[in-house]
Amino acid sequence: MKIVVAYSGGLDTSILLIWLKEKYNAEIIAFCADIGQEEELKGLDKKAVRTGASKCYIDDLTEEFAKDFIFPMIRANALYENQYFLGTSIARPLIAKRQLEIALMEGADAVAHGATGKGNDQVRFELTFAALAPQLQVIAPWRTWDFKGREDLMAYAKEKGIAVPVTAKKPYSMDRNLLHISFESGILEDPWAEPPVDMFKLSVSPEKAPDRAEYVELDFEQGDCVAVNGKRLSPANVMRALNKLGGKHGIGRVDLVENRFVGMKSRGVYETPGGAILHFAHRQIETLTLDREVMHLRDGFIPKYSELVYYGFWFAPEREFLQAAIDHSQQTVTGSVRLKLYKGNIMVAGRKSHFSLYDPKVATMEADAGAYNQGDATGFINLNALRLKARHRVLQKGAKSGRKKK
């Protein structure tokens, strides 16, 4: 038997390699997607082989991740439960997609993941498997093995001589990529407890951010950021540049209790410096370039689109349908936004576009040289008030009828 494992080198997947090898007497192939973990990838291939894998793929997917996953989500202004930038959620379908490609290339019988039976990731991985290669067997050890929690895993790792980046002093789980880093479990399971100050990796605290604001200019083309401060960059390098800027100014920290797809509430702490800037800037250029009714209609899609990403339905027809509509709306979302970054805050300092629908000759509070006839508003208001007046008459009639009956 041959199994391709989604491998990160963390506690769960390190245990996974040796456990699967012993349990199934199988050849284990590890796969790690480079989606912006940076130093976390150092020596990972050697560690995977030491831990039981016959080989380890480490594929650089950073550009694909930014271009085909992060950017479409930004065009949709996706924000789960109005707070979470979906950094972990959006990475899973890409990881699972490449894992399947390797499995098919290697002639594997099964794919496996280290997601727990309580979380969202198991659903995200397995819905992608079902959508793209349903013929492969799926192994989810957290739903079958005897380990009860992370303490059991740490004890097993010690027994087997597996080095893992989790200690009793830092017993929380981290997940990093180009869009964010997440922290959960362990000491963070108490929603009343403030996160440790030394936990954060991508950003300084707002209190320690520079005392002077910094301006940054972002250029957009059809909803995608293509340049930062006049320098044209690839999607992945846009994310890297904005992560650095946002982290410097303490931007993008989110601490929330979210509703998992499986039904429970979960506390998560996130750093999304570049994503927070990009999301804010994209909304600003849209205010200038999107038709009112198109914007309001698209905004109605945001909760559903965000939910689909969070739940793991990236490769589902309904997400693709919404994406097509959203992308059509972005044809004129082109222009520049100037932002002011200061101690955890993002403030707009200007926006401009050749596709701007803002007309100062119409909007002005001064004399408009006949660009807008204010007298036209009388008929407009009368027509919109017609149904309200009719309703008032009916309510008044009902109130009088009720008094007579008494």
C-alpha positions in Angstrom: 0.0 0.0 0.0 1.2 3.5 -0.8 -0.1 6.6 1.1 0.5 10.3 0.4 0.4 12.3 3.6 -0.2 16.1 3.9 2.8 16.9 6.0 3.8 20.1 7.9 6.4 18.8 10.3 4.2 19.8 13.3 3.1 17.6 16.1 0.2 15.8 14.5 1.7 15.1 11.1 5.1 14.0 12.5 3.2 11.4 14.5 1.2 10.5 11.5 4.1 9.4 9.3 5.4 6.7 11.7 1.9 5.7 12.9 0.6 5.1 9.4 3.7 3.2 8.4 3.3 0.8 11.4 -0.5 0.6 11.2 -0.9 -0.1 7.4 2.6 -1.6 6.7 2.6 1.0 3.9 5.1 3.1 2.0 4.6 6.7 3.1 5.2 9.6 0.9 5.2 13.0 2.6 4.0 16.2 0.8 4.5 19.7 2.1 3.1 22.7 0.2 5.3 25.7 0.4 2.6 28.4 0.7 4.7 30.9 2.7 5.8 29.2 5.9 9.4 30.4 5.3 11.7 29.2 8.0 9.3 26.4 9.1 10.3 24.5 5.9 14.0 24.3 6.8 15.1 20.7 7.0 11.6 19.4 6.6 12.4 16.8 3.9 15.1 15.2 6.0 12.9 15.2 9.1 10.1 13.5 7.1 12.5 10.7 5.9 13.8 10.2 9.4 10.2 9.9 10.7 9.2 7.2 8.2 8.6 8.6 4.8 10.3 7.1 1.7 10.4 10.5 0.1 9.2 14.0 0.7 7.9 16.5 -1.8 8.2 20.2 -0.9 6.5 22.2 -3.7 6.6 25.9 -4.0 3.0 26.9 -4.5 3.3 30.5 -3.3 2.4 32.2 -6.6 -0.5 29.8 -7.3 -1.7 30.4 -3.7 -1.7 34.1 -4.1 -3.0 34.4 -7.6 -5.6 31.6 -7.8 -6.8 31.4 -4.2 -6.1 34.6 -2.1 -6.7 37.1 -4.8 -10.1 35.7 -5.9 -11.2 35.7 -2.3 -10.1 39.4 -1.9 -12.1 40.2 -5.0 -15.1 38.8 -3.2 -14.3 40.8 0.0 -14.6 37.5 1.9 -14.7 37.8 5.7 -16.1 35.0 7.8 -18.4 36.1 10.5 -17.3 39.7 9.8 -13.9 39.1 11.4 -11.9 36.2 10.0 -9.8 36.7 6.9 -9.9 32.9 6.1 -6.2 32.4 6.0 -6.2 28.7 7.0 -9.5 28.0 5.2 -8.3 29.2 1.8 -5.0 27.2 2.0 -6.5 23.8 2.4 -8.1 23.3 -1.0 -4.8 24.1 -2.7 -2.8 21.8 -0.5 -5.4 19.0 -1.0 -5.4 19.6 -4.8 -1.6 19.2 -5.1 -1.6 16.2 -2.7 -4.0 14.5 -5.1 -1.8 15.3 -8.1 1.2 13.7 -6.4 -0.9 10.7 -5.3 -2.0 10.1 -8.9 1.5 10.6 -10.2 2.9 8.2 -7.6 0.2 5.6 -8.2 -0.8 5.8 -4.5 -3.8 3.9 -3.0 -4.7 6.5 -0.4 -4.2 10.0 0.9 -4.1 11.0 4.6 -4.3 14.2 6.6 -3.6 15.1 10.2 -6.8 17.2 10.8 -8.6 16.4 14.0 -12.2 15.0 14.2 -13.3 18.2 15.9 -12.1 20.7 13.4 -12.9 22.2 10.0 -9.8 21.1 8.2 -10.9 17.5 7.9 -13.9 18.7 6.0 -11.9 21.0 3.8 -9.4 18.3 2.8 -12.0 15.6 2.2 -14.4 17.7 0.3 -11.6 18.6 -2.1 -10.6 14.9 -2.3 -14.2 14.1 -3.2 -14.4 16.8 -5.8 -11.2 16.0 -7.6 -10.3 12.4 -7.0 -13.0 10.4 -5.3 -11.5 7.1 -6.3 -8.7 7.4 -3.7 -9.1 6.1 -0.2 -9.0 8.7 2.5 -7.4 8.0 5.9 -8.1 10.3 8.8 -6.2 8.9 11.8 -7.6 11.4 14.3 -11.0 9.7 13.8 -9.6 6.2 14.4 -6.5 6.1 16.6 -6.3 5.8 20.4 -4.6 9.1 21.1 -7.0 11.3 23.1 -5.3 14.7 22.7 -2.1 16.6 22.2 -0.5 15.4 25.5 -0.8 11.8 24.3 0.8 12.8 21.0 3.7 14.6 22.8 4.3 11.4 24.9 4.3 9.3 21.8 6.7 11.6 20.1 9.1 11.4 23.0 8.8 7.6 23.0 9.6 7.4 19.3 12.3 10.1 19.4 10.4 12.5 17.2 11.3 16.2 17.6 8.2 18.4 17.5 7.8 22.2 17.8 5.4 22.0 20.8 6.3 22.2 24.4 4.5 22.4 27.7 5.4 26.1 27.8 4.0 26.8 24.4 1.2 24.3 24.0 -0.7 26.0 21.2 -1.1 25.0 17.6 0.2 27.4 14.8 -0.5 27.4 11.1 1.4 29.8 8.9 1.1 30.8 5.2 1.4 33.7 2.9 -1.9 35.2 4.1 -1.7 34.7 7.8 -0.6 32.8 10.9 -3.2 31.2 13.2 -2.9 30.2 16.9 -5.4 27.9 18.7 -5.8 25.2 21.3 -3.8 24.8 24.6 -3.6 28.0 26.6 -5.9 29.8 24.1 -8.9 27.6 24.9 -9.9 30.0 27.6 -11.7 32.9 25.7 -11.1 35.1 28.8 -7.3 34.7 28.6 -5.4 37.3 26.7 -2.9 35.9 24.2 0.8 35.8 25.5 2.6 38.9 24.2 5.5 36.8 22.9 3.2 34.5 20.8 2.9 36.7 17.8 5.2 36.2 14.8 4.2 38.5 12.0 3.4 41.8 13.8 4.5 44.0 16.6 1.9 45.1 19.1 0.2 48.4 18.2 1.7 49.9 21.4 5.2 49.2 20.1 4.5 50.2 16.5 6.3 53.3 15.2 5.0 56.7 16.5 4.9 58.1 13.0 2.3 57.1 10.4 3.4 55.6 7.1 1.7 56.0 3.8 1.4 53.3 1.2 -0.1 53.4 -2.3 -1.7 50.3 -3.9 -2.5 50.0 -7.6 -5.4 47.7 -8.7 -6.3 46.2 -12.0 -9.7 44.5 -12.3 -9.9 43.9 -8.5 -6.3 42.6 -8.1 -3.4 44.5 -6.5 -0.6 44.7 -9.0 1.8 47.3 -7.5 2.8 48.6 -4.1 4.2 52.1 -3.9 4.6 52.2 -7.6 6.6 49.0 -7.8 4.9 46.3 -9.9 4.9 42.9 -8.1 3.7 39.4 -8.5 0.7 38.3 -6.4 2.9 36.5 -3.9 5.3 39.4 -3.6 2.4 41.8 -3.1 1.5 39.7 -0.1 5.1 39.7 1.2 5.4 43.4 0.9 2.1 44.1 2.6 2.8 41.6 5.4 6.0 43.4 6.1 4.4 46.8 6.1 1.4 45.7 8.1 3.4 43.8 10.6 5.6 46.8 11.2 2.6 48.8 12.2 0.8 46.2 14.3 -2.0 45.7 11.7 -4.2 42.6 11.2 -4.4 41.0 14.7 -7.8 39.3 15.2 -8.9 37.4 18.3 -12.3 35.8 17.9 -14.6 33.0 19.0 -15.9 31.5 15.7 -18.5 28.9 14.7 -16.9 25.8 13.3 -18.6 23.9 10.5 -18.8 20.8 12.7 -21.0 22.7 15.2 -18.9 23.9 18.1 -17.5 27.3 18.9 -13.7 27.7 18.8 -11.4 30.4 19.9 -8.7 31.4 17.4 -6.1 34.2 17.3 -4.9 35.4 13.9 -2.3 37.7 12.4 -3.2 38.8 8.9 -1.2 42.1 8.3 -1.1 42.0 4.5 -4.5 40.6 4.1 -6.1 43.2 6.3 -4.5 46.0 4.2 -5.5 44.4 0.9 -9.1 43.8 2.0 -9.4 47.4 3.2 -7.8 48.9 0.1 -9.9 46.8 -2.3 -13.1 48.0 -0.6 -11.9 51.6 -1.0 -11.2 51.3 -4.8 -14.6 49.6 -5.2 -16.4 52.6 -3.6 -15.2 54.7 -6.5 -15.6 52.3 -9.4 -18.5 49.9 -8.6 -22.1 50.7 -9.6 -24.3 51.0 -6.5 -26.7 48.2 -7.3 -23.9 45.9 -8.3 -22.0 46.6 -5.1 -25.0 46.0 -2.9 -25.8 42.8 -4.8 -22.2 41.5 -4.5 -22.1 42.5 -0.8 -25.1 40.2 -0.3 -22.9 37.3 -1.6 -20.2 37.9 1.0 -21.6 35.9 3.9 -22.4 32.9 1.7 -19.1 33.1 -0.2 -17.1 33.3 3.0 -19.1 30.4 4.5 -18.3 28.3 1.4 -14.6 29.0 1.8 -14.7 28.4 5.5 -16.6 25.1 5.2 -14.4 23.8 2.4 -16.5 24.1 -0.7 -13.9 25.8 -2.8 -14.3 23.3 -5.7 -18.0 23.3 -5.4 -20.2 24.6 -8.3 -21.9 27.2 -6.1 -18.6 28.8 -5.2 -17.6 28.8 -8.8 -20.9 30.3 -9.8 -20.5 33.1 -7.2 -16.9 33.7 -8.3 -17.9 34.2 -11.9 -20.5 36.8 -10.9 -18.1 38.5 -8.6 -15.2 38.6 -11.2 -17.6 40.1 -13.7 -18.2 42.9 -11.3 -14.5 43.6 -11.0 -13.9 44.6 -14.7 -13.7 48.3 -13.8 -12.2 48.0 -10.3 -9.0 49.6 -11.5 -7.2 52.5 -9.9 -5.0 53.5 -6.9 -5.6 53.8 -3.2 -3.4 55.6 -0.7 -3.5 54.4 2.9 -2.2 55.6 6.2 -0.9 53.0 8.6 -0.6 53.9 12.3 -0.5 51.7 15.4 -2.8 48.9 14.3 -5.1 51.2 12.2 -5.6 51.5 8.5 -7.0 54.8 7.3 -7.8 55.9 3.7 -5.8 58.9 2.5 -7.0 59.0 -1.1 -8.3 57.0 -4.0 -8.4 57.7 -7.8 -9.4 55.8 -10.9 -10.0 56.4 -14.6 -13.1 54.3 -14.1 -14.4 56.5 -11.3 -18.2 56.9 -11.1 -17.8 59.9 -8.7 -18.6 63.1 -10.5 -17.7 66.2 -8.4 -19.8 68.4 -10.7 -22.9 66.4 -9.6 -21.9 65.7 -6.0 -20.8 69.3 -5.1 -22.7 71.2 -2.5 -21.9 74.4 -4.4 -23.5 75.7 -7.5 -23.4 72.9 -10.1 -24.0 74.8 -13.3 -27.1 72.7 -14.1 -25.5 69.3 -13.7 -28.2 68.2 -11.4 -31.7 69.7 -11.1 -32.6 69.6 -7.4 -36.3 70.1 -8.2 -36.4 66.6 -9.8 -36.0 65.2 -6.2 -39.6 66.3 -5.4 -41.2 63.8 -7.8 -38.6 61.1 -6.9 -39.5 61.4 -3.2 -43.3 61.5 -3.9 -43.1 58.3 -5.9 -41.1 56.5 -3.2 -43.4 57.8 -0.5 -46.6 56.6 -2.3 -46.6 53.2 -0.7 -45.7 54.6 2.8 -48.7 56.9 2.6 -51.0 54.1 1.5 -49.8 52.0 4.4 -50.4 54.8 6.8 -54.0 55.2 5.7 -54.7 51.4 6.2 -53.1 51.5 9.7 -55.2 54.5 10.6 -58.4 52.9 9.3 -57.6 49.7 11.4 -56.9 51.8 14.5 -60.3 53.6 14.2 -62.1 50.3 13.6 -60.5 48.8 16.7 -61.6 51.7 18.8 -65.2 51.4 17.6 -65.4 47.7 18.5 -64.3 48.5 22.0 
